[in-house]
Amino acid sequence: MAAAPPAATPRIIGIDPGSTITGYAVIDGGASPRARMIDCIRLPRTDFPTRLGLIFDRLSEVIREYGPDQMAIENVFVARNGASALKLGQARGAAICAGASAGLPVAEYTPTQIKQAIVGRGHADKKQIQHMIAMLLGATGPLQADAADAAAVALCHAHHAHTGSRMRAARAGSA
């Protein structure tokens, strides 16, 4: 029986949402992921609705420029400060709307899932994430923490997608 043709390498945009800094990364997934862009949006000190519009606009531009097939975003975690959690949720919503308006499927991952996929344990710190992203994606120079977190989200999704396609292929081969 002939093997199934290899799946196309997905291009993934990963998002680490924030109301003052939103990290984003575009990677080509698959067995050997490769970074296309790792950066962040630094939002000006202006009214909050304007910042939400800037998140949407800038991420829409990145999506048009790099043409990702999928979006992955960090899930909102429980914050001690309710107002901060609401702002984070709204920034996350602006990012999701940018992906949804471009027709991208959106996957969501908890911080623990992301850390587990990148570092191998769910309680890694920011420095460990930055170090592993630099190693796994060949990033040169220091990575801004929010940008590295966005790359970690994209890479987590790539790992989940790659593992899922390998499992589907294995099940198809045994049928």
N, C-alpha and C positions, 0 to 999 in steps of 0.2 A: 504494500500500500504506500503511495507517495505521501511525503510529508506535506503538511499545509504550508502555503507560501508565508514568508515572514510578514508580520503586520507592519504597517507603516509606522515609523518612529513618530510618536506624538510630540507636538510642541506644546509646552505647558507654561502658563503664567501662574506664578505663585505670589500670594499677597499676604503681607503681615500688616493688617489694618491699624491705623492710629489716627488720632485727631490732630496731632501736631507733626508726626512723621509717619508716612505710609511706605513700607518697603515693598518692592516688587522685583521679581526675577523671571526671566524667560529662559527656559532650558529646552533642549531637545532630549526627550526621555529615551527609553530603550535600555539595552544591556550596558551601554557606555554613555551615560548622560553627558551632555555638553552645555555649558552656559552660553547664552546669546547676549544676555544683558542682566546685570545685577546692580540695582540702584535704589534710590528712595525719593519720595516726594516730600520736600520740606515745606510745610505749609506756613504762610505768613500769619502774623498776629492780626487777625481780622475777625469779623463776625463769623459765627459758626456755620450758618448756611452757605456763606461764600466758600469756606474751607471744604465743605461737602461737595459743592459744585466743582471745585478744583480737583478733588480726588477723582470724581467721575470723569471730568474732561481729560486729565492727564493720563489716567488708565485707559480711557477710550483711544487716545492717541497712540499709546504703547501697543495696544491690541491691533490697531490698524497697521502700525509700522512693522510689527514682528509676526503677525498672523498666527497666534496660538490656536490650537484646536480645543484646548481644555483650560479650565481655571481651577486652581486649588486655593483655598483660603483657610486661615486659622480661625477656629471656632472661638467665640467669645468665652472667656473664662470668668469665673465669679470674682468680682472685685470687691474690695472692702468699702469703697466709696461708690454709692449708687449713681451719683451724677457722672462719675468717670466711666462707669459701666455703660450708661446710656449713650454717652458720646462715642465710646468705642463701638457700640452696636450700630450707631448711625453711620460712622465712618465705614464700618464693614458693609452696611447696606448700600452705601454709595459705590463701593468697589464691586459688590455683587451685581448691582444694576448695570455697571459698565460692561461686565462680562455677559450678563443676560441679554442686554440690548444688542450685543454682537453675536448672539446665538450660541455662546459657549456653554457647555455643560459645566456645572460648578460642583466641585467636591469639597467637603469640609472635614478638617482634621483637628483634633484636640491638641493642645500643646504637648501632652504626654505621648500621644501617638507620633507626633513629629520628632520629638527628642528620641524616642525609642527607635524610630527608623534611621535616624542620622547617627546617633552616638551609641545606641545599643542599650540605653537605659532611660527611663522616663523622667529622671530628675536632673538632667544635665544643665549646666549653667551656660550663660551667653558666650563665654570665651570658648567653651568646648564646641558649641555649635559653629562659631566663626572658624575655629581651627579645622573641624571636619569638612565644612563647606569648601574652604580653601583647598584642602587635600582632594576631596572627591570631584570637584569641578575645575581644579587647576587655576583657581583665582590667584592673581598676583597682587601683592600689596595688601594693606589692611582693609578689611571689609567693615563697613558701618553695620552696627548690630541689627538694625531693622531690615537692612538689605540682605544680610546673611540669614536672618530668620525667614524672609520671603523665599530665598533660594532653598532653605530647608523644607518649607511647605511644598514647593514644586518638586523637589527631589523625593520627599515622602510619597507624593502622589505618583511619581514615576515608578518608584519601587512597588507600590501597591498595584499599579496598572500592569507592570511587567510580570510580577508574580501571578496575577490573575490570568494573564494571557498564557503563561507557561502552564498553569494548572488546567486551563481549558484545552490546550493542545494535548496535554498528557491524557486527559479524559477522552478526547476524541480519538487518540491513537490506540487506546485500550478497548474501544468499542468495536 
